[in-house]
Amino acid sequence: MTTLSVVIPAYNEEDGIEDIAQRVLDVRPALTKVGVDRLELLVVNDGSRDRTAEIAGRMDGVTLVNHPTNKGYGAALKTGFGKAQGELIAFLDADGTYPPEYFPQLCQEVLQNGAQLVVGSRRSGAESHMPPMRRLGNFIWSNLVTVLGGQRVIDPASGMRVFRREILEQIYPLPDGLNLTPVMSTRAVHEGVRMKELPIPYSERLGRSKLSVVRDGSIFLQSMVWTALTYNPVKILGLVGAGGIGIAGLVLLGLIIARLSGVTELGPWGVAAVFTALVAAVIGVNLFALGTTFNYLVTLFVKRPIRQGLFGRPMFKQPLERQFGWMGGVSFFLGLLVAIISLVIGIGADDIARLWLYLLGGAMLSLVGVQLIVYWILSRVLEELSQREAITQESLQVD
C-alpha cells in the first residue's frame, strides 16, 4: 500500500485554507489510478493569528498540526515532514496558487518512472501568471543552480513537489525560511537525487504576497551559493578566481598591443588598469587555489571523492592543484629574475624609475608563486588525510 502525505504550511490563510485543502482531498480518486492507495493531508498552522487553525481543524480528512508561534515556511514544512506517515511526501502552498490536481501526474513520475523528487515547474510551458519580477528572479536562480550543480534546473523555487521519504536524509538540513525550496533543489542536484520537473499552471495569489522580491530574492541567492560551497567550493571560488585571472590577462594583452603600437608611457587610466590587473591576478589565483584546497576539506567531512572541475568534469587528467608546486616555483623564480634584471638595468642606466612596471610585475609573480607553493603543500597534506582511512583499511585486510 502506497501512502501520499501532503503537507500544507499555513500562516494567516483563513480565506483560502478550506478551498485548497478540499481540492487536495478531491484528488484521491485520481491518485488511486496511478497507484497511490491512501492520502494523508497535514495542515501545519504556523502560529496564525486568524481563523486558519479553526477552519482546518474542523475539516474531515485533515490532520492539524499547530506551531504556538510563527517559525517560518521552511520550519512548518519540516514539521509536516516529520509527522508524515507516507512513503511519498508532497507539499504545496495554502494560497491556491499551485494546482493540487496535478499531484497524480507528479506521483506517477515517482512510482512508474523512477524519479525520487518531482517538481511542479512554473516555467516549463504551462500557463503561468508569475509576476515579471519574480519570473526574472526565478530565471536567475535556475541558471545559478544549473551552473553550480552541472544539471539543468528550470524552477528551483517551486513550492509544489512530490518526493520519496528516504531522500530526506540526503537533502537535510534545510532552512526554516522561504528559501527551503531553492536549497532543497541545490542539495538534491549535488546529492545526485533523481529529480524531474513537470510543467504545471500557476496562478498568482489574491492579496498581498508574503514574498519580498528583493529581500527574499537575496536570501535565496545567498543560501544557494553557500549550499553549493559546502559541496564543491572550487566551482564557485574557481569561477570567480578564473574571472580575476581573465581580467589580468586582458589588461596584459592591452599593454602588449599598446607597446607594439609605439605607446611608451601610461596615463592615469593606464596606471589604473595595471593596478586593477595586479590585484585581480593575485586575488584570482588565491581564490582558485583556495577553492581546490577547500574541496579536500569537504571530502574529509562528508567522506566522498573530491569533486574536480569547474563545469562538472575534470579539466585535466591530473587535478590542477597537483601542479601548484612546480607552477609556484616557476612563477617565484621568474618574478625574481625579472626583478633582478630590472634592478641591474635600472642601476646601470641610472633610470630605474622607468622600470617600475617590470619591478611590480616581478613582485606579483613572486608573491603568486609563494601562494601556489603554500596551497600545494596544504592540498598534499589534506589529500593524505582524506585517504588515510581507506589506505589503513586496505593495508589491514588479510587475504
One Martini backbone bead per residue (centre of mass of N, CA, C, O) as a GRO file, in nm:
protein
  399
    1MET     BB    1   0.094   0.038   0.025
    2THR     BB    2   0.043   0.372  -0.084
    3THR     BB    3   0.144   0.681   0.067
    4LEU     BB    4   0.030   1.021   0.067
    5SER     BB    5   0.183   1.315   0.200
    6VAL     BB    6   0.033   1.629   0.256
    7VAL     BB    7   0.179   1.953   0.291
    8ILE     BB    8   0.045   2.255   0.459
    9PRO     BB    9   0.146   2.566   0.497
   10ALA     BB   10   0.008   2.804   0.749
   11TYR     BB   11  -0.036   3.174   0.741
   12ASN     BB   12  -0.296   3.347   0.742
   13GLU     BB   13  -0.538   3.142   0.563
   14GLU     BB   14  -0.863   3.173   0.592
   15ASP     BB   15  -0.953   3.226   0.284
   16GLY     BB   16  -0.801   2.935   0.155
   17ILE     BB   17  -0.775   2.660   0.317
   18GLU     BB   18  -1.037   2.508   0.247
   19ASP     BB   19  -1.009   2.494  -0.059
   20ILE     BB   20  -0.727   2.353  -0.083
   21ALA     BB   21  -0.792   2.106   0.092
   22GLN     BB   22  -1.029   2.000  -0.083
   23ARG     BB   23  -0.868   1.967  -0.343
   24VAL     BB   24  -0.685   1.750  -0.232
   25LEU     BB   25  -0.909   1.542  -0.150
   26ASP     BB   26  -1.029   1.521  -0.454
   27VAL     BB   27  -0.766   1.343  -0.572
   28ARG     BB   28  -0.800   1.044  -0.485
   29PRO     BB   29  -0.899   0.896  -0.741
   30ALA     BB   30  -0.649   0.974  -0.918
   31LEU     BB   31  -0.436   0.842  -0.733
   32THR     BB   32  -0.534   0.548  -0.757
   33LYS     BB   33  -0.464   0.518  -1.068
   34VAL     BB   34  -0.131   0.554  -0.995
   35GLY     BB   35  -0.091   0.393  -0.689
   36VAL     BB   36  -0.246   0.552  -0.462
   37ASP     BB   37  -0.413   0.443  -0.166
   38ARG     BB   38  -0.329   0.693   0.027
   39LEU     BB   39  -0.435   0.999   0.198
   40GLU     BB   40  -0.244   1.256   0.362
   41LEU     BB   41  -0.344   1.554   0.548
   42LEU     BB   42  -0.135   1.833   0.639
   43VAL     BB   43  -0.179   2.110   0.858
   44VAL     BB   44   0.043   2.380   0.926
   45ASN     BB   45   0.014   2.595   1.188
   46ASP     BB   46   0.210   2.904   1.190
   47GLY     BB   47   0.089   3.104   1.414
   48SER     BB   48  -0.183   3.204   1.368
   49ARG     BB   49  -0.418   3.501   1.404
   50ASP     BB   50  -0.650   3.352   1.287
   51ARG     BB   51  -0.883   3.094   1.144
   52THR     BB   52  -0.710   2.861   1.034
   53ALA     BB   53  -0.723   2.636   1.253
   54GLU     BB   54  -1.031   2.614   1.275
   55ILE     BB   55  -1.092   2.535   0.980
   56ALA     BB   56  -0.898   2.287   0.952
   57GLY     BB   57  -0.993   2.123   1.215
   58ARG     BB   58  -1.305   2.066   1.092
   59MET     BB   59  -1.189   1.882   0.873
   60ASP     BB   60  -1.223   1.612   0.697
   61GLY     BB   61  -0.898   1.464   0.648
   62VAL     BB   62  -0.753   1.657   0.858
   63THR     BB   63  -0.433   1.726   0.992
   64LEU     BB   64  -0.350   1.914   1.272
   65VAL     BB   65  -0.069   2.139   1.311
   66ASN     BB   66   0.086   2.327   1.578
   67HIS     BB   67   0.222   2.647   1.614
   68PRO     BB   68   0.252   2.876   1.861
   69THR     BB   69   0.458   3.005   1.660
   70ASN     BB   70   0.627   3.171   1.423
   71LYS     BB   71   0.883   2.989   1.216
   72GLY     BB   72   0.820   2.926   0.919
   73TYR     BB   73   0.798   2.772   0.623
   74GLY     BB   74   1.021   2.553   0.662
   75ALA     BB   75   0.940   2.463   0.947
   76ALA     BB   76   0.655   2.364   0.873
   77LEU     BB   77   0.744   2.151   0.672
   78LYS     BB   78   0.926   1.984   0.864
   79THR     BB   79   0.701   1.908   1.054
   80GLY     BB   80   0.537   1.755   0.841
   81PHE     BB   81   0.753   1.548   0.766
   82GLY     BB   82   0.769   1.423   1.059
   83LYS     BB   83   0.448   1.339   1.059
   84ALA     BB   84   0.460   1.173   0.825
   85GLN     BB   85   0.357   0.838   0.682
   86GLY     BB   86   0.456   0.838   0.401
   87GLU     BB   87   0.646   0.742   0.127
   88LEU     BB   88   0.512   0.995   0.022
   89ILE     BB   89   0.589   1.345  -0.027
   90ALA     BB   90   0.407   1.655  -0.011
   91PHE     BB   91   0.375   2.003  -0.137
   92LEU     BB   92   0.193   2.317  -0.074
   93ASP     BB   93   0.032   2.596  -0.085
   94ALA     BB   94  -0.244   2.785   0.074
   95ASP     BB   95  -0.324   3.007  -0.177
   96GLY     BB   96  -0.385   2.851  -0.468
   97THR     BB   97  -0.141   2.860  -0.687
   98TYR     BB   98  -0.139   2.554  -0.674
   99PRO     BB   99  -0.224   2.241  -0.838
  100PRO     BB  100  -0.342   1.946  -0.697
  101GLU     BB  101  -0.434   1.801  -0.969
  102TYR     BB  102  -0.109   1.725  -1.028
  103PHE     BB  103  -0.023   1.494  -0.832
  104PRO     BB  104  -0.059   1.238  -1.005
  105GLN     BB  105   0.169   1.306  -1.206
  106LEU     BB  106   0.399   1.324  -0.997
  107CYS     BB  107   0.361   1.035  -0.882
  108GLN     BB  108   0.404   0.879  -1.147
  109GLU     BB  109   0.704   0.959  -1.179
  110VAL     BB  110   0.787   0.796  -0.928
  111LEU     BB  111   0.643   0.508  -0.959
  112GLN     BB  112   0.718   0.461  -1.292
  113ASN     BB  113   1.011   0.645  -1.349
  114GLY     BB  114   1.219   0.679  -1.083
  115ALA     BB  115   1.176   0.920  -0.926
  116GLN     BB  116   1.253   1.118  -0.623
  117LEU     BB  117   1.201   1.416  -0.748
  118VAL     BB  118   0.913   1.628  -0.803
  119VAL     BB  119   0.858   1.923  -0.995
  120GLY     BB  120   0.652   2.198  -1.021
  121SER     BB  121   0.671   2.383  -1.312
  122ARG     BB  122   0.638   2.736  -1.403
  123ARG     BB  123   0.873   2.716  -1.666
  124SER     BB  124   0.757   2.461  -1.883
  125GLY     BB  125   0.473   2.588  -2.052
  126ALA     BB  126   0.265   2.648  -1.872
  127GLU     BB  127   0.040   2.833  -1.733
  128SER     BB  128   0.158   3.161  -1.614
  129HIS     BB  129   0.127   3.425  -1.338
  130MET     BB  130   0.401   3.531  -1.302
  131PRO     BB  131   0.566   3.781  -1.212
  132PRO     BB  132   0.820   3.942  -1.364
  133MET     BB  133   1.019   3.964  -1.121
  134ARG     BB  134   0.996   3.665  -1.041
  135ARG     BB  135   1.082   3.551  -1.311
  136LEU     BB  136   1.363   3.673  -1.309
  137GLY     BB  137   1.461   3.543  -1.047
  138ASN     BB  138   1.416   3.249  -1.142
  139PHE     BB  139   1.614   3.263  -1.377
  140ILE     BB  140   1.864   3.313  -1.204
  141TRP     BB  141   1.844   3.066  -1.016
  142SER     BB  142   1.842   2.843  -1.231
  143ASN     BB  143   2.124   2.913  -1.351
  144LEU     BB  144   2.283   2.883  -1.092
  145VAL     BB  145   2.222   2.584  -1.035
  146THR     BB  146   2.323   2.480  -1.307
  147VAL     BB  147   2.618   2.574  -1.276
  148LEU     BB  148   2.681   2.451  -0.988
  149GLY     BB  149   2.554   2.144  -1.058
  150GLY     BB  150   2.540   2.042  -1.371
  151GLN     BB  151   2.212   2.083  -1.387
  152ARG     BB  152   1.911   2.121  -1.517
  153VAL     BB  153   1.715   2.400  -1.382
  154ILE     BB  154   1.402   2.573  -1.389
  155ASP     BB  155   1.246   2.549  -1.076
  156PRO     BB  156   1.387   2.594  -0.764
  157ALA     BB  157   1.115   2.756  -0.614
  158SER     BB  158   0.908   2.555  -0.600
  159GLY     BB  159   0.593   2.475  -0.400
  160MET     BB  160   0.568   2.189  -0.573
  161ARG     BB  161   0.599   1.850  -0.442
  162VAL     BB  162   0.747   1.516  -0.489
  163PHE     BB  163   0.874   1.261  -0.256
  164ARG     BB  164   1.084   1.053  -0.114
  165ARG     BB  165   1.153   0.994   0.208
  166GLU     BB  166   1.462   0.893   0.187
  167ILE     BB  167   1.587   1.184   0.095
  168LEU     BB  168   1.604   1.348   0.358
  169GLU     BB  169   1.890   1.260   0.447
  170GLN     BB  170   2.028   1.406   0.200
  171ILE     BB  171   1.882   1.714   0.214
  172TYR     BB  172   1.974   1.747   0.482
  173PRO     BB  173   1.964   2.048   0.576
  174LEU     BB  174   1.697   2.288   0.624
  175PRO     BB  175   1.547   2.571   0.621
  176ASP     BB  176   1.294   2.794   0.774
  177GLY     BB  177   1.237   2.942   0.523
  178LEU     BB  178   1.165   3.027   0.192
  179ASN     BB  179   1.454   2.883   0.105
  180LEU     BB  180   1.398   2.576   0.096
  181THR     BB  181   1.359   2.513  -0.209
  182PRO     BB  182   1.640   2.597  -0.333
  183VAL     BB  183   1.802   2.418  -0.138
  184MET     BB  184   1.678   2.151  -0.220
  185SER     BB  185   1.771   2.162  -0.514
  186THR     BB  186   2.075   2.194  -0.462
  187ARG     BB  187   2.112   1.935  -0.296
  188ALA     BB  188   1.996   1.731  -0.497
  189VAL     BB  189   2.203   1.773  -0.718
  190HIS     BB  190   2.462   1.708  -0.537
  191GLU     BB  191   2.334   1.416  -0.439
  192GLY     BB  192   2.196   1.265  -0.694
  193VAL     BB  193   1.908   1.316  -0.731
  194ARG     BB  194   1.622   1.216  -0.895
  195MET     BB  195   1.514   1.476  -1.102
  196LYS     BB  196   1.190   1.621  -1.188
  197GLU     BB  197   1.016   1.830  -1.430
  198LEU     BB  198   0.680   1.957  -1.433
  199PRO     BB  199   0.429   2.108  -1.580
  200ILE     BB  200   0.248   2.393  -1.439
  201PRO     BB  201   0.011   2.582  -1.334
  202TYR     BB  202  -0.007   2.942  -1.237
  203SER     BB  203  -0.139   3.142  -0.962
  204GLU     BB  204  -0.175   3.437  -0.843
  205ARG     BB  205  -0.233   3.570  -0.562
  206LEU     BB  206  -0.451   3.708  -0.355
  207GLY     BB  207  -0.313   3.968  -0.254
  208ARG     BB  208  -0.058   3.974  -0.037
  209SER     BB  209   0.256   3.883  -0.046
  210LYS     BB  210   0.516   3.723   0.152
  211LEU     BB  211   0.706   3.796  -0.084
  212SER     BB  212   1.024   3.941  -0.127
  213VAL     BB  213   1.209   4.005  -0.390
  214VAL     BB  214   1.462   4.130  -0.259
  215ARG     BB  215   1.502   3.991   0.014
  216ASP     BB  216   1.444   3.689  -0.070
  217GLY     BB  217   1.625   3.685  -0.317
  218SER     BB  218   1.893   3.721  -0.159
  219ILE     BB  219   1.856   3.470   0.016
  220PHE     BB  220   1.849   3.265  -0.208
  221LEU     BB  221   2.125   3.326  -0.324
  222GLN     BB  222   2.296   3.275  -0.071
  223SER     BB  223   2.198   2.983  -0.006
  224MET     BB  224   2.294   2.852  -0.271
  225VAL     BB  225   2.592   2.923  -0.251
  226TRP     BB  226   2.650   2.796   0.028
  227THR     BB  227   2.561   2.513  -0.046
  228ALA     BB  228   2.764   2.469  -0.279
  229LEU     BB  229   3.021   2.512  -0.101
  230THR     BB  230   2.973   2.233   0.063
  231TYR     BB  231   3.049   2.059  -0.207
  232ASN     BB  232   3.200   2.276  -0.444
  233PRO     BB  233   3.410   2.528  -0.410
  234VAL     BB  234   3.555   2.551  -0.696
  235LYS     BB  235   3.311   2.641  -0.862
  236ILE     BB  236   3.310   2.930  -0.737
  237LEU     BB  237   3.604   3.019  -0.674
  238GLY     BB  238   3.708   2.943  -0.956
  239LEU     BB  239   3.536   3.137  -1.124
  240VAL     BB  240   3.629   3.395  -0.988
  241GLY     BB  241   3.931   3.350  -1.031
  242ALA     BB  242   3.918   3.329  -1.342
  243GLY     BB  243   3.815   3.617  -1.377
  244GLY     BB  244   4.066   3.761  -1.262
  245ILE     BB  245   4.269   3.640  -1.465
  246GLY     BB  246   4.124   3.750  -1.716
  247ILE     BB  247   4.162   4.050  -1.657
  248ALA     BB  248   4.470   4.044  -1.653
  249GLY     BB  249   4.502   3.939  -1.944
  250LEU     BB  250   4.369   4.182  -2.088
  251VAL     BB  251   4.567   4.397  -1.989
  252LEU     BB  252   4.821   4.267  -2.101
  253LEU     BB  253   4.729   4.277  -2.395
  254GLY     BB  254   4.701   4.586  -2.403
  255LEU     BB  255   5.000   4.650  -2.343
  256ILE     BB  256   5.119   4.507  -2.588
  257ILE     BB  257   4.969   4.667  -2.805
  258ALA     BB  258   5.069   4.946  -2.715
  259ARG     BB  259   5.371   4.890  -2.752
  260LEU     BB  260   5.352   4.811  -3.059
  261SER     BB  261   5.224   5.111  -3.117
  262GLY     BB  262   5.435   5.314  -2.938
  263VAL     BB  263   5.365   5.306  -2.641
  264THR     BB  264   5.555   5.436  -2.339
  265GLU     BB  265   5.312   5.561  -2.172
  266LEU     BB  266   5.118   5.607  -1.880
  267GLY     BB  267   4.828   5.694  -1.784
  268PRO     BB  268   4.586   5.699  -1.554
  269TRP     BB  269   4.431   5.458  -1.686
  270GLY     BB  270   4.672   5.270  -1.710
  271VAL     BB  271   4.742   5.252  -1.410
  272ALA     BB  272   4.466   5.144  -1.322
  273ALA     BB  273   4.478   4.886  -1.494
  274VAL     BB  274   4.731   4.766  -1.361
  275PHE     BB  275   4.625   4.756  -1.077
  276THR     BB  276   4.381   4.573  -1.138
  277ALA     BB  277   4.543   4.335  -1.252
  278LEU     BB  278   4.711   4.267  -1.003
  279VAL     BB  279   4.479   4.219  -0.808
  280ALA     BB  280   4.322   4.010  -0.979
  281ALA     BB  281   4.546   3.800  -0.997
  282VAL     BB  282   4.593   3.741  -0.698
  283ILE     BB  283   4.300   3.678  -0.624
  284GLY     BB  284   4.246   3.461  -0.836
  285VAL     BB  285   4.460   3.255  -0.750
  286ASN     BB  286   4.367   3.227  -0.456
  287LEU     BB  287   4.074   3.134  -0.506
  288PHE     BB  288   4.135   2.889  -0.673
  289ALA     BB  289   4.317   2.747  -0.463
  290LEU     BB  290   4.111   2.751  -0.232
  291GLY     BB  291   3.897   2.574  -0.367
  292THR     BB  292   4.067   2.313  -0.395
  293THR     BB  293   4.126   2.289  -0.093
  294PHE     BB  294   3.831   2.273   0.014
  295ASN     BB  295   3.762   2.000  -0.117
  296TYR     BB  296   3.923   1.838   0.095
  297LEU     BB  297   3.759   1.923   0.341
  298VAL     BB  298   3.491   1.810   0.248
  299THR     BB  299   3.583   1.507   0.223
  300LEU     BB  300   3.646   1.474   0.527
  301PHE     BB  301   3.340   1.507   0.618
  302VAL     BB  302   3.172   1.326   0.381
  303LYS     BB  303   3.322   1.083   0.248
  304ARG     BB  304   3.416   1.179  -0.049
  305PRO     BB  305   3.496   1.242  -0.342
  306ILE     BB  306   3.670   1.464  -0.511
  307ARG     BB  307   3.588   1.744  -0.666
  308GLN     BB  308   3.613   1.844  -1.011
  309GLY     BB  309   3.578   2.115  -1.176
  310LEU     BB  310   3.377   2.375  -1.325
  311PHE     BB  311   3.187   2.168  -1.540
  312GLY     BB  312   3.153   1.862  -1.400
  313ARG     BB  313   3.461   1.812  -1.490
  314PRO     BB  314   3.761   1.743  -1.555
  315MET     BB  315   4.024   1.941  -1.700
  316PHE     BB  316   4.233   1.720  -1.614
  317LYS     BB  317   4.402   1.434  -1.561
  318GLN     BB  318   4.513   1.612  -1.337
  319PRO     BB  319   4.493   1.780  -1.078
  320LEU     BB  320   4.582   2.108  -1.054
  321GLU     BB  321   4.704   2.112  -0.758
  322ARG     BB  322   4.950   1.922  -0.842
  323GLN     BB  323   5.086   2.181  -1.004
  324PHE     BB  324   5.155   2.408  -0.792
  325GLY     BB  325   5.450   2.362  -0.732
  326TRP     BB  326   5.586   2.424  -1.011
  327MET     BB  327   5.431   2.682  -1.069
  328GLY     BB  328   5.537   2.837  -0.822
  329GLY     BB  329   5.839   2.815  -0.882
  330VAL     BB  330   5.836   2.954  -1.156
  331SER     BB  331   5.706   3.219  -1.066
  332PHE     BB  332   5.911   3.302  -0.855
  333PHE     BB  333   6.175   3.299  -1.035
  334LEU     BB  334   6.069   3.484  -1.256
  335GLY     BB  335   6.019   3.729  -1.074
  336LEU     BB  336   6.310   3.747  -0.968
  337LEU     BB  337   6.444   3.786  -1.244
  338VAL     BB  338   6.299   4.045  -1.331
  339ALA     BB  339   6.392   4.216  -1.089
  340ILE     BB  340   6.700   4.191  -1.126
  341ILE     BB  341   6.722   4.297  -1.416
  342SER     BB  342   6.590   4.570  -1.359
  343LEU     BB  343   6.798   4.667  -1.151
  344VAL     BB  344   7.049   4.650  -1.326
  345ILE     BB  345   6.951   4.838  -1.550
  346GLY     BB  346   6.876   5.081  -1.371
  347ILE     BB  347   7.154   5.130  -1.240
  348GLY     BB  348   7.321   5.153  -1.503
  349ALA     BB  349   7.116   5.386  -1.630
  350ASP     BB  350   6.985   5.575  -1.417
  351ASP     BB  351   6.648   5.465  -1.476
  352ILE     BB  352   6.443   5.311  -1.270
  353ALA     BB  353   6.160   5.455  -1.303
  354ARG     BB  354   6.098   5.307  -1.591
  355LEU     BB  355   6.085   5.003  -1.426
  356TRP     BB  356   5.828   4.967  -1.240
  357LEU     BB  357   5.656   4.754  -1.394
  358TYR     BB  358   5.859   4.519  -1.374
  359LEU     BB  359   5.882   4.515  -1.067
  360LEU     BB  360   5.583   4.464  -1.014
  361GLY     BB  361   5.561   4.202  -1.175
  362GLY     BB  362   5.772   4.044  -1.015
  363ALA     BB  363   5.633   4.059  -0.742
  364MET     BB  364   5.373   3.914  -0.826
  365LEU     BB  365   5.501   3.643  -0.915
  366SER     BB  366   5.627   3.575  -0.641
  367LEU     BB  367   5.370   3.576  -0.469
  368VAL     BB  368   5.216   3.365  -0.630
  369GLY     BB  369   5.423   3.140  -0.596
  370VAL     BB  370   5.406   3.114  -0.290
  371GLN     BB  371   5.100   3.051  -0.278
  372LEU     BB  372   5.111   2.789  -0.447
  373ILE     BB  373   5.298   2.635  -0.259
  374VAL     BB  374   5.120   2.641  -0.011
  375TYR     BB  375   4.873   2.497  -0.146
  376TRP     BB  376   5.027   2.241  -0.219
  377ILE     BB  377   5.094   2.151   0.065
  378LEU     BB  378   4.805   2.150   0.176
  379SER     BB  379   4.679   1.949  -0.031
  380ARG     BB  380   4.862   1.710   0.037
  381VAL     BB  381   4.776   1.677   0.331
  382LEU     BB  382   4.468   1.647   0.277
  383GLU     BB  383   4.488   1.401   0.093
  384GLU     BB  384   4.610   1.210   0.300
  385LEU     BB  385   4.381   1.233   0.508
  386SER     BB  386   4.148   1.138   0.312
  387GLN     BB  387   4.312   0.842   0.263
  388ARG     BB  388   4.391   0.702   0.529
  389GLU     BB  389   4.154   0.512   0.595
  390ALA     BB  390   4.157   0.343   0.333
  391ILE     BB  391   4.453   0.250   0.351
  392THR     BB  392   4.433   0.112   0.627
  393GLN     BB  393   4.214  -0.098   0.554
  394GLU     BB  394   4.375  -0.229   0.321
  395SER     BB  395   4.629  -0.311   0.494
  396LEU     BB  396   4.451  -0.494   0.712
  397GLN     BB  397   4.390  -0.692   0.510
  398VAL     BB  398   4.324  -1.040   0.479
  399ASP     BB  399   4.365  -1.304   0.250
   0.00000   0.00000   0.00000
